[in-house]
Amino acid sequence: MSTSARTVEVAVALPWGRAGEPDARAVGQELRLLWIIEEVRQHRLGVGKASELAALPRAAFMRTLGEHGVPVIDYRADDLERELGTFGSG
């Protein structure tokens, strides 16, 4: 991530019923990744920028998206039909 990127810190109270204290750093990293994945799901971030923010190589991030059920290529059916139709018109 570039050093000029703006950041915001968010405090989140999480219930914890298991023995021992959670590793706050690890939980924070996981929450950050999940937030980035949701931004891609909601079409607010592209895969390239999201992989950069997640500090993962693009292929690894794409695999992570798949693990979370987020399609890497997300065309609406009518857009895909329109695009595929251009192949038959040439």
NUGUVO-304440 format. One line per field, with one value per atom (N, C-alpha, C, CB): residue number from 1; residue in three letters; x, y, z. Coordinates in Angstrom, 2 decimals. Glycine has a CB too. Layout:
N
pos <- NUM ...
code <- ALA ...
x <- X ...
y <- Y ...
z <- Z ...
This chain:
90
pos <- 1 1 1 1 2 2 2 2 3 3 3 3 4 4 4 4 5 5 5 5 6 6 6 6 7 7 7 7 8 8 8 8 9 9 9 9 10 10 10 10 11 11 11 11 12 12 12 12 13 13 13 13 14 14 14 14 15 15 15 15 16 16 16 16 17 17 17 17 18 18 18 18 19 19 19 19 20 20 20 20 21 21 21 21 22 22 22 22 23 23 23 23 24 24 24 24 25 25 25 25 26 26 26 26 27 27 27 27 28 28 28 28 29 29 29 29 30 30 30 30 31 31 31 31 32 32 32 32 33 33 33 33 34 34 34 34 35 35 35 35 36 36 36 36 37 37 37 37 38 38 38 38 39 39 39 39 40 40 40 40 41 41 41 41 42 42 42 42 43 43 43 43 44 44 44 44 45 45 45 45 46 46 46 46 47 47 47 47 48 48 48 48 49 49 49 49 50 50 50 50 51 51 51 51 52 52 52 52 53 53 53 53 54 54 54 54 55 55 55 55 56 56 56 56 57 57 57 57 58 58 58 58 59 59 59 59 60 60 60 60 61 61 61 61 62 62 62 62 63 63 63 63 64 64 64 64 65 65 65 65 66 66 66 66 67 67 67 67 68 68 68 68 69 69 69 69 70 70 70 70 71 71 71 71 72 72 72 72 73 73 73 73 74 74 74 74 75 75 75 75 76 76 76 76 77 77 77 77 78 78 78 78 79 79 79 79 80 80 80 80 81 81 81 81 82 82 82 82 83 83 83 83 84 84 84 84 85 85 85 85 86 86 86 86 87 87 87 87 88 88 88 88 89 89 89 89 90 90 90 90
code <- MET MET MET MET SER SER SER SER THR THR THR THR SER SER SER SER ALA ALA ALA ALA ARG ARG ARG ARG THR THR THR THR VAL VAL VAL VAL GLU GLU GLU GLU VAL VAL VAL VAL ALA ALA ALA ALA VAL VAL VAL VAL ALA ALA ALA ALA LEU LEU LEU LEU PRO PRO PRO PRO TRP TRP TRP TRP GLY GLY GLY GLY ARG ARG ARG ARG ALA ALA ALA ALA GLY GLY GLY GLY GLU GLU GLU GLU PRO PRO PRO PRO ASP ASP ASP ASP ALA ALA ALA ALA ARG ARG ARG ARG ALA ALA ALA ALA VAL VAL VAL VAL GLY GLY GLY GLY GLN GLN GLN GLN GLU GLU GLU GLU LEU LEU LEU LEU ARG ARG ARG ARG LEU LEU LEU LEU LEU LEU LEU LEU TRP TRP TRP TRP ILE ILE ILE ILE ILE ILE ILE ILE GLU GLU GLU GLU GLU GLU GLU GLU VAL VAL VAL VAL ARG ARG ARG ARG GLN GLN GLN GLN HIS HIS HIS HIS ARG ARG ARG ARG LEU LEU LEU LEU GLY GLY GLY GLY VAL VAL VAL VAL GLY GLY GLY GLY LYS LYS LYS LYS ALA ALA ALA ALA SER SER SER SER GLU GLU GLU GLU LEU LEU LEU LEU ALA ALA ALA ALA ALA ALA ALA ALA LEU LEU LEU LEU PRO PRO PRO PRO ARG ARG ARG ARG ALA ALA ALA ALA ALA ALA ALA ALA PHE PHE PHE PHE MET MET MET MET ARG ARG ARG ARG THR THR THR THR LEU LEU LEU LEU GLY GLY GLY GLY GLU GLU GLU GLU HIS HIS HIS HIS GLY GLY GLY GLY VAL VAL VAL VAL PRO PRO PRO PRO VAL VAL VAL VAL ILE ILE ILE ILE ASP ASP ASP ASP TYR TYR TYR TYR ARG ARG ARG ARG ALA ALA ALA ALA ASP ASP ASP ASP ASP ASP ASP ASP LEU LEU LEU LEU GLU GLU GLU GLU ARG ARG ARG ARG GLU GLU GLU GLU LEU LEU LEU LEU GLY GLY GLY GLY THR THR THR THR PHE PHE PHE PHE GLY GLY GLY GLY SER SER SER SER GLY GLY GLY GLY
x <- 0.85 0.00 0.90 -0.97 0.54 1.38 1.34 0.94 2.40 2.48 1.57 3.91 1.10 0.22 -1.25 0.40 -1.54 -2.92 -3.45 -3.02 -4.68 -5.31 -5.85 -6.45 -5.83 -6.36 -7.27 -5.21 -8.09 -8.94 -8.87 -10.43 -8.78 -8.77 -10.17 -7.74 -10.58 -11.92 -11.77 -12.80 -12.44 -12.45 -13.73 -12.34 -13.59 -14.74 -14.73 -14.72 -15.84 -15.97 -16.52 -16.89 -15.75 -16.15 -16.42 -15.06 -17.51 -17.74 -16.70 -19.19 -16.27 -15.25 -15.59 -13.84 -16.04 -16.44 -15.42 -17.73 -14.38 -13.37 -12.36 -12.64 -11.65 -10.63 -9.47 -10.12 -8.88 -7.72 -8.12 -6.80 -7.20 -7.42 -7.14 -6.53 -7.94 -7.65 -6.42 -8.86 -5.76 -4.63 -5.20 -3.68 -5.20 -5.84 -5.28 -5.68 -4.00 -3.38 -3.91 -1.85 -3.99 -4.48 -5.96 -4.28 -6.75 -8.17 -8.31 -8.91 -7.50 -7.53 -7.20 -6.57 -6.18 -5.80 -6.90 -4.50 -7.53 -8.62 -9.82 -9.04 -10.16 -11.27 -10.98 -11.55 -9.73 -9.34 -9.52 -7.87 -9.06 -9.20 -10.67 -8.49 -11.48 -12.91 -13.57 -13.60 -13.17 -13.71 -13.34 -13.19 -12.09 -11.64 -12.42 -10.11 -12.61 -13.39 -14.81 -13.43 -15.41 -16.77 -16.82 -17.33 -15.79 -15.72 -15.71 -14.46 -15.02 -15.01 -16.40 -13.93 -16.99 -18.32 -19.35 -18.78 -19.22 -20.15 -19.76 -20.25 -18.71 -18.23 -17.71 -19.34 -17.20 -16.61 -15.11 -16.96 -14.52 -13.09 -12.91 -12.30 -11.94 -11.57 -10.60 -10.95 -10.44 -9.58 -8.13 -9.65 -7.63 -6.24 -5.95 -5.89 -6.78 -6.58 -6.80 -7.54 -7.79 -8.08 -6.91 -9.35 -6.32 -5.18 -4.01 -4.75 -3.85 -2.80 -3.06 -2.71 -4.31 -4.66 -4.54 -6.07 -4.82 -4.71 -3.27 -5.58 -2.37 -0.95 -0.78 -0.32 -1.57 -1.48 -1.22 -2.78 -0.46 -0.35 -1.74 0.60 -1.95 -3.27 -3.84 -3.19 -3.03 -3.53 -3.98 -2.44 -3.23 -3.60 -4.88 -2.46 -5.02 -6.23 -7.44 -6.07 -7.26 -8.35 -8.78 -7.92 -7.83 -8.14 -8.93 -6.83 -8.53 -9.22 -10.65 -8.47 -10.83 -12.19 -13.04 -12.17 -12.49 -13.22 -13.58 -12.39 -12.67 -12.93 -14.09 -11.68 -14.32 -15.40 -16.62 -14.91 -16.63 -17.79 -17.98 -19.01 -16.90 -16.97 -16.41 -16.19 -17.23 -16.73 -15.66 -17.88 -14.63 -13.57 -14.03 -12.28 -14.76 -15.36 -16.85 -15.02 -17.38 -18.77 -19.52 -18.84 -19.96 -20.74 -22.22 -20.36 -23.02 -24.47 -24.79 -25.26 -25.80 -26.14 -26.38 -27.38 -27.11 -27.40 -26.14 -28.45 -25.21 -23.95 -23.13 -23.13 -23.11 -22.36 -22.97 -22.33 -24.29 -24.95 -24.64 -26.47 -24.69 -24.40 -22.97 -24.64 -22.04 -20.64 -20.40 -19.75 -20.98 -20.82 -21.47 -21.42 -22.53 -23.20 -22.32 -24.46 -21.36 -20.47 -19.55 -19.62 -19.32 -18.46 -19.14 -18.09 -20.47 -21.19 -21.48 -22.46 -21.29 -21.64 -20.47 -22.14 -19.31 -18.14 -17.88 -16.98
y <- -1.17 0.00 1.23 0.00 2.23 3.42 4.19 4.33 4.91 5.65 6.86 6.08 7.30 8.45 8.07 9.17 6.77 6.32 6.76 4.79 7.21 7.60 6.35 8.63 6.34 5.22 5.75 4.36 4.87 5.17 3.96 5.49 4.22 3.13 2.97 3.38 1.72 1.41 0.48 0.77 0.80 -0.07 -0.89 0.75 -2.19 -3.09 -3.97 -3.97 -3.98 -4.85 -6.19 -4.22 -7.25 -8.58 -9.46 -9.21 -10.22 -11.16 -12.27 -11.76 -12.73 -13.76 -14.77 -13.16 -15.95 -16.95 -18.05 -17.54 -18.03 -19.09 -18.74 -19.29 -19.77 -19.56 -18.76 -20.92 -17.93 -17.14 -15.89 -17.99 -15.00 -13.74 -13.93 -12.62 -13.30 -13.39 -12.58 -12.90 -12.96 -12.20 -11.01 -13.08 -9.85 -8.67 -8.34 -7.48 -8.52 -8.22 -9.16 -8.33 -10.46 -11.44 -11.19 -12.86 -10.89 -10.59 -9.35 -10.41 -8.33 -7.11 -7.37 -6.09 -8.19 -8.52 -9.29 -9.34 -10.22 -10.98 -10.09 -12.13 -9.20 -8.27 -7.35 -7.44 -6.90 -6.04 -6.78 -5.55 -8.04 -8.84 -9.04 -10.19 -9.37 -9.57 -8.29 -10.05 -7.15 -5.87 -5.63 -4.71 -5.91 -5.73 -6.67 -6.00 -7.92 -8.87 -8.34 -10.26 -7.81 -7.28 -6.07 -6.91 -5.26 -4.11 -4.59 -3.25 -5.69 -6.27 -6.82 -7.38 -7.54 -8.12 -7.03 -8.88 -5.89 -4.78 -3.88 -3.95 -4.27 -3.54 -2.14 -3.43 -1.99 -0.70 -0.70 -0.38 -1.89 -2.03 -3.06 -2.43 -2.82 -3.80 -4.80 -3.13 -5.92 -7.00 -6.54 -8.20 -5.78 -5.33 -4.45 -4.59 -3.43 -2.53 -3.27 -1.32 -4.15 -4.90 -5.81 -5.73 -6.48 -7.35 -6.53 -8.14 -5.32 -4.42 -4.04 -3.15 -3.67 -3.29 -4.46 -2.73 -5.66 -6.85 -7.34 -7.97 -6.72 -7.10 -8.56 -6.85 -8.98 -10.34 -10.27 -11.14 -11.22 -11.28 -11.47 -12.44 -10.94 -10.98 -12.40 -10.40 -13.38 -14.76 -15.28 -15.68 -14.99 -15.44 -14.75 -15.15 -13.47 -12.75 -13.29 -11.24 -13.60 -14.16 -15.51 -14.31 -16.30 -17.58 -17.35 -18.39 -16.35 -16.00 -15.56 -14.90 -14.78 -14.38 -15.61 -13.47 -16.57 -17.80 -18.56 -18.68 -18.60 -19.28 -18.64 -19.28 -17.34 -16.61 -16.45 -15.25 -17.17 -17.15 -15.86 -17.39 -15.11 -13.87 -14.14 -12.71 -13.97 -14.23 -13.22 -14.21 -13.69 -12.81 -12.06 -13.61 -12.76 -12.14 -12.08 -12.93 -10.87 -10.70 -9.86 -10.03 -10.52 -9.87 -10.09 -10.41 -9.07 -9.28 -10.04 -7.91 -10.87 -11.74 -10.95 -12.56 -9.82 -9.05 -8.40 -7.98 -7.99 -7.43 -8.49 -6.85 -9.70 -10.79 -11.16 -12.01 -11.26 -11.57 -10.51 -11.68 -9.24 -8.15 -8.25 -6.78 -8.51 -8.62 -9.83 -8.70 -10.96 -12.15 -11.97 -13.37 -11.19 -10.92 -10.18 -10.14 -9.42 -8.67 -9.61 -7.65 -10.82 -11.78 -12.29 -12.96 -12.46 -13.01 -11.97 -13.63 -10.68 -9.64 -9.25 -8.43 -9.81 -9.41 -10.28 -9.34
z <- 0.00 0.00 0.00 1.23 -0.77 -0.85 0.46 -2.01 0.74 2.00 1.99 2.28 0.81 0.75 0.93 -0.56 1.04 1.21 2.56 1.05 2.57 3.82 4.50 3.58 5.79 6.55 7.65 7.15 8.13 9.28 10.20 8.85 11.48 12.45 13.01 13.59 13.15 13.64 14.83 12.52 15.91 17.08 17.04 18.42 17.20 17.14 18.38 15.85 19.10 20.26 19.78 21.37 20.01 19.57 20.78 18.67 20.75 21.85 21.79 21.78 22.94 22.95 24.02 23.18 23.61 24.57 24.76 24.16 23.98 24.08 25.17 22.73 25.61 26.63 26.05 27.19 26.86 26.44 25.67 25.59 25.59 24.87 23.38 25.44 22.52 21.08 20.74 20.26 19.67 19.16 18.39 18.25 19.02 18.43 17.05 19.36 16.87 15.58 14.49 15.67 14.82 13.85 13.54 14.39 14.55 14.33 13.47 15.67 13.74 12.95 11.49 13.52 11.25 9.87 9.16 9.86 9.87 9.26 8.95 10.18 9.88 9.64 8.47 10.90 8.36 7.24 5.92 7.40 5.86 4.65 4.30 4.80 5.31 5.06 4.56 6.33 5.09 4.63 3.16 5.51 2.81 1.42 0.50 1.30 0.92 0.11 -0.09 0.79 0.94 0.81 -0.11 2.19 -0.09 -1.01 -2.47 -0.72 -2.74 -4.09 -4.40 -4.22 -3.46 -3.66 -4.02 -2.39 -3.37 -3.59 -4.76 -2.33 -5.49 -6.67 -6.32 -7.70 -5.11 -4.72 -4.89 -3.28 -5.09 -5.36 -6.45 -4.07 -7.31 -8.31 -7.71 -9.54 -8.39 -7.89 -7.75 -8.82 -8.72 -8.66 -7.46 -9.92 -7.26 -6.12 -4.81 -6.22 -4.78 -3.56 -3.19 -3.73 -4.18 -3.88 -3.35 -5.13 -3.88 -3.39 -1.93 -4.27 -1.63 -0.25 0.71 -0.21 0.21 1.05 1.18 0.49 0.43 0.42 0.02 1.80 -0.98 -1.51 -3.01 -1.22 -3.54 -4.99 -5.59 -5.43 -6.79 -7.41 -7.46 -8.81 -7.86 -7.96 -6.60 -8.54 -5.55 -4.21 -3.75 -3.21 -4.07 -3.68 -4.44 -3.94 -5.72 -6.52 -5.95 -8.00 -5.50 -4.88 -3.58 -4.60 -2.81 -1.57 -1.86 -0.82 -2.93 -3.31 -3.58 -4.55 -4.32 -4.61 -3.35 -5.51 -2.39 -1.12 -0.37 -0.25 -0.63 0.02 -0.88 0.47 -2.00 -2.88 -3.67 -2.09 -3.85 -4.61 -6.00 -3.90 -7.05 -8.40 -8.80 -9.41 -9.46 -9.93 -11.17 -10.23 -12.04 -13.22 -12.95 -14.56 -12.92 -12.51 -13.54 -11.12 -14.61 -15.65 -15.37 -17.06 -15.60 -15.61 -16.88 -15.54 -16.84 -17.96 -19.25 -17.63 -19.16 -20.37 -20.94 -20.09 -20.08 -20.56 -21.29 -19.39 -20.73 -21.35 -22.70 -20.42 -22.76 -24.03 -25.09 -23.83 -24.69 -25.62 -26.12 -24.93 -25.21 -25.61 -26.50 -24.38 -26.16 -26.98 -28.35 -26.27 -28.42 -29.69 -30.67 -29.44 -30.16 -31.07 -31.84 -30.28 -31.33 -32.05 -33.30 -31.15 -33.26 -34.40 -35.47 -33.95 -35.16 -36.12 -37.02 -35.39 -36.82 -37.58 -38.68 -36.76
